[in-house]
């Protein structure tokens, strides 16, 4: 849910697969707790460098129409900006098309060849005949498709994602859009996982979906985000990362290793005198080794706006 706008945008191309999952995974629907719809506050931070100010807003890449409108303080932070900074502009259909070679195997190669036997058997046991449709997908995409198949049943939609909301708005308002990462970079990170890391990610997803833990954790993160509760959001991410050595390695790869580059670009925009509204995945925003942590260590003034 919090990993990458590119991956969530690309999986819209898997509508046939996701449709099959809604049929193949009925047993998983009970795992999602009923979450009352409440106004979404989100996690908003102010970053100051001298007289220059930027605002950082944590994104949920899958959201619901009911999350909108966002709070007045968030909309005000957006309106004052002349530049929107995002991980990636995934609204361009060419972006997801160009990512396809990174996210799929070319026949005769297939997913099964890159997984431990037990992981492939777990996938087959979970989705049955639909496992054939996964064979062209790399593990990160397969794991995301599984999660999206379940969360689609709960009303979550990548088209309602917070980053896409602001990208569409910025284009309508003719604001400058700055990408903090490239399509090639994100695709190489996500599609270039080693067989060991890809297998670990998919197996964790399978285990979490079967137990209901993955849905519960994600719902808890979304609930914390909606409350504007950065501390709880950080706590859940830290617990997820500390489950085992594999979890720590994946969290470092998918979050921590990407944060310094994004933080530096945000600092550069501030030093250029840009009025910036930054929207990146909520997992990148707060906690140790996060973007705000890095910027604070560089001497910038950071505070959460509640």
N, C-alpha and C positions, 0 to 999 in steps of 0.2 A: 504493500500500500504506500510506503514512503520512499521507495527505492529510486525510481527514475521516471520522469515524464516521458522519455523516449520509449521505454519499455511498455508503459501503460498505453501510450498512444499507438504503438505498433500492434499491440494485442487487439485493438479494434478491428484489425484485419482478420482476426480469428473468430469472426462472428458465428460461422458455421460450427467451429469447434466448441465455442462457448455454449451455443444452443444445445449441442450434444451433452455437454456437461450438466446443464440444468436438468436433463433427463437422467443422466448417469449417476448423479450424486444426490438423490433425494434424501439419503440417510444422514447427510451432513447438515441439512437445514435446521435440525433441532439444536445444533450446537451454538447458534447465534443467540445471545440473550436479547430480550426485548429492551430497547433503549428508547426512553421517551424523547420526543423531538423537542429540543430546547434551542433558543437562539445561539448561533455560533459566535463566540467571542474571538477565538483564534489567539495565536501567540505573536505579539508585535513588540519589536525592539527598536530603540532609537540609538543611533551611532553618531557620535560627534567627533570631528577632527578640526580643532580650531573653531572657526565660524561656520564650517560646513556640516550639514546634517544629512544622514541617510536613515531610512526606515527599512527594517527587515521583517518580513512577514512569513511565518511558517506555512507551507502549503500541504494540503492533503490532495494527492493526485487522483484519488477516487472520492467523489463526494455526492451529495444529493441536492436537488433543487431547493429543498427546505432549508439548506444552510444559508441561503440568501434572503434578504440583503445582509451584507456583512455590517459590523458595527460602524457607527459614524466616525470613530477615531481612526479606523482602518481606511475608510473611504477618503477621509481628510488627508491622511498621509499619502495616499495614492494621488489625489488631485494636485497636491503641491509639487509633485515631481515633474521634471521634464524628461526623465529617463526611467524606463522600467528595465530592471535587470532580472533575468531568469536563468535557470540552469540551461535550458534549451527551448527554442521556439518549436514546440512539437505540433503546432497548429498547421504547419505546412505539410500537405499530404506527400510531397516528395521526400520529406525527411524519413518517414516510416518506410517508404519504398526503398530508399537507399540503405536502410538498416537491414533489410532482409538477408543479404549475404552473410552478415555477421551473426544473425540469430537462427539460421537454419543450416541443416546438413544437406549436402548435394548427394543424391543417389549415386552409388549404392550405399553410401554411408548413412547411418541412422542413429537415433538417440540410444537405442539399446546397446550399441557397440561401445558407448562411453560411460555406461553405468555399471556399478556392481550388480551381480545377479539378483541379490536380495532387494535392491532398490527398484529394479525393473519389475520384479515380481510384486512388490508393494504397489507400484503404479497400476499394474494389471488387476490386482485384487481390488483396488479402489474404484477404478473406472470401467473395468470389464472390457468389452469390445472397443470402446472409445480409445483405448491405449494405442491402437493402430494410427489414429490421427495425430498422436504425439511424436511419431517416429522421425518426422522432419525437423522437429524443434530442438534447440539446444536447451540444456537443463534450466537456465535462468528463465527462459521464455515459458517452458513447460510449467515451472513452479508458479510463475505469475498467472498463467492461464488457469491453473487449478484454483488459485486464490480468487481470481476474478470471477470464475464460474460460480463460486459460492457467494461472493459478495454481491454479484449481480442479483441474486435472489433476495438480497436485503435492500435493494434499491440503490446501490452505489453504482456510479457511472463515471468513466473517465472524461466524458464530455462535460461533466459538471465540476471537474477538478478546479481547484483554486487557481493554479497557475494558468490554465487555459482561460478562465474567467478574466483574469487581468490582461492576458495577451490580447484577447479579443477586444477588450475595452481600450487598451493602449493603441491598437491599430485604428480603432474608430476615432480616438482622440488625437491621432497623429503624433503620439509621443515616440521618442526614440526607444528602440528595444536593443538591449545589450545581452548577448548570450555569454554566460560565464563558462560554459563548456561547449564543445562541438559535438555534432552527431557522431563523428568518427571516434572521439574520445569515449563517449558514453557507450557506444556500441562495442568498442574493443574491451572496455571494462566488463560489461555484462555478458557479451558473447564470447569473450576470450578467457573465461574461467577455465582453469585446468580441469581435467576429468575428475580429479579428487575433490576440488572445491565445488564443481558443478553437481557432482553426486551428493555431496554433503548438503548443499542448498536444497536440492530436490527431496532428499530423504527427510530433512527437517520439515519441509512443507507437508509432505505426506503424513508424517507422524503427527504434526500439529493439527492437520485437518481431521485426521481420524479421531484424535482425542478431543477435538474441540478447542484445544489450547490456542491455536493460531487465530481462530475467530475471536476468542475471548480477549486475547492480548491486543489485537487490532482494534476491536471495539473499545477497549479500555483506553488505548492511545487516542482514538478519535474523541471519546468522551472528555478526556483531559484537554485535548486541543480546543474543543468547543467551550470548555470552561475557562480557557486561557491559563490553565494550570501547567506551567512549564516544569515545575519540580516533579510532578507525577509523571509527565511525559518522559523526562530524563530517567526517572527511576525505572520505568517499564523498559526503556531501551537498554539500560545498563543490565537489568535482569536478563533480558533476552540475549545480550552479548556474553554474559558470564555463565551460560549454561554448560558450555564445554569448550575445548580448545578450538574446535571447528567453528563454533559460533563467534568466538572472539576474532578469529582470522577473517571471517566473512564480514563482520561488522567493521573491522579495520579497512578492508578492501572497498566496501560499498559506501562507507561514510567517512571515516577518519582520513583516509588517504586522499580524498577528493577535497576536503575542506580547506587546506592551506592555499591551493590555487584560487578557489573562489573567493576566499577572504582577501587575498592580495589584489584581485581585480576590483573588489568593492572598495578597498582602500585607495586604489588608483583613481577610481571614479570620483571619490570624495576629494582627493587632492587636485583633480581637474576642475573642481568647483561645480560638478554636476549635482542637481537635486534628484536624488535617486530613491526609488521605491524598489526594494529587492524582494522577490518571491522565490524561495527555494524550499525543498522538502523540509518539513518540520523537524525531521531527525538530524538535519545539518545545523540547526539554529542554536541549540542550547546544550550546556553540559561540557565536560572535559573534552578538549580537542575539537570543539565545535567552532563554527565561524565566529560567533561572538566571543568565545574564549580566546581565539587566536588574535582577533582585533584588539581585545582588551590588553593582551600581553604586549601588543605593539604600541600601547600608550593611548589608544582611543577611548573615549568615554562611552560606556555602554549602560543602558538601563531598559528594563522591560516596562512597557506602557500598558497598564491594566485598566 
